[in-house]
Amino acid sequence: MSWKERFLLYLEREKNYSPKTVQGYESDLEEFYQFACEYLGLKEGSQLELRKIDRKLVRSWMNRMYQGLSPASIERHLSSLRSFFNYLVKEGAVKYNPAKLVKSPKKEKKLPKVLSPDEVFALLEAPSGEDVLSVRDRAILELFYASGLRLSELAGLNLEDLDLSQGLIRVMGKGKKERVVPIHQRAIDRLKKWLELRASLKKSQLDPEAQKAVFLSRRGTRLSARAIELLLGKYLKKAGIYRPATPHSLRHSFATHLLDSGMDIRSIQELLGHSSLSTTQRYTQVSLKELMEAYDDAHPRAKKA
């Protein structure tokens, strides 16, 4: 097994990264491998010796990327390479990380996309039927906004993770870090209604996850993250919300609305499962932006002539 394969397995099993994230790392490392072979004059399919990868090679790779990629994409590629070499250093395969001291490109900080409370409420009421899928979808959307879960966390929820009598759910987040998140009564009620119907669904014998998964597809298999993305898009249109929004937008909305209602930022950090407070502080920037826009609209001296 190559070091790249070991690293990807480490991301999947030890770091608990989603398949999509692991694929991103694999793609970035493959691009670097192709460039390094070209840079070193190696034939296609040749073995690339790790000791030949130095800072000069990494900088040359970045210069190549500057010709066609955005700063954010370059930063992602560089981050993938740094993580790979951090792993190699940890495993004793190399002595130092050649990407560690290579300067990252400056990139514009984008504020999270946030739906207004009215937009969220319209979205939550969009699945209006009483059939099994509509009941399931109402539970999914309500739980997203009640808990601030990541898409992968919600898709990966198991029945044993729910404690509806206490209004709590156990979440396995990034890096296999476990946290407990409270949810409100409306979310509890919608989950209970879904679980009653879920019990009557025939579970797929081909999917070992089906017996324990909270959310199932119409075929009785664990509902995939991609399927959840698609159903969100459907209900956004049904609710009359046409600006871009993703499952992560509900997570951002959850955090921003709690902050606007007075919850302290460290409590929000715990709910979201952020390891760094600086990540959570992005939401204060969203609130400040909205505050400034409201000020400009309202203040007599701020209005344009």
C-alpha positions, 0 to 999 in steps of 0.5 A: 500500500502506498503512502498516499493510500495509507493517508487516505485511509487514515482520513477516512477511519481515524479522522472520520472525514466524509467520502467527498472530503477524502476524494478532494484530498485524493484529487489534490494529491494526484494533481501534485504527483503529476506536476512533480513527475513533470518537474523532476522529469520522471516518466508516467507511472514512475515512483516519486521519491518523497525525499526529492520533494522540497520547498522549491518544488512546492513553490513551483507547483503553486506558481503553476496553479496561480495561472488558472485557479483562485486563491481559495482553490490554491489554498485548498490544494496546499492544505491537502499537501501540508496535511499529507506531509504532516502525516508522513512526518508523524509516521516517520516517512520523512523528516520535515514538511516541505509545504509547511513554510510555503506562504498561502495565497491571500484570499477574500474572506467570504461571509456565510450565506444565511437565510432570514428567520422568515425564509427558514420558517417558510422552508420548514413548512414546505413539505406539506403532505402527510405521506411518509416522504413528506413526514421524513423531509419535515423531520430532516429540515426541522432537525437541521435548523434545530441542531446546526448539524453538518450535512454528513453528521445528519446523514450519519445519525443512528437511532441509538444517537437519539434521546428524545425523552431528554431532547438530546442527540449525540453527534460524531463530528470531525476527527471523531469528536463526540458532542451532545446537542439539545433540540427543541420540542417541535423538532422532537415531535417531527422526529417522533412522527417520522420514527413511527412511519420509519418502523413500518418501512421495509429495510433493505437487506443489501444495506447493513446501515439500514437497520440503524439509520435514522433517515431512510430512502424510499428503497429502505436504505440509509439516506445519502448526503447527496439525496438530502442536498437534492431534497433541500433544493426542491423545498427551497423552490417550493418555499419561493426561495431562489437565492443559492442555499445549501444544507450548510446554509441552515447550519449558518442560519442556526448559528447566526439566529442564536447569536442575534437572539443573545446566546454567547459565542462560546455556547454556539461554538460548543453546539457547532462542534468547532474546535477553534473559536475563530471559526465561530466568530465568522457569525459575528461578522454576518450580524455586524454586516446586517446591523450596518445595512439596517443602520444605513437604511434607517439613519437620516444622515446615512441615507443617500441623497 
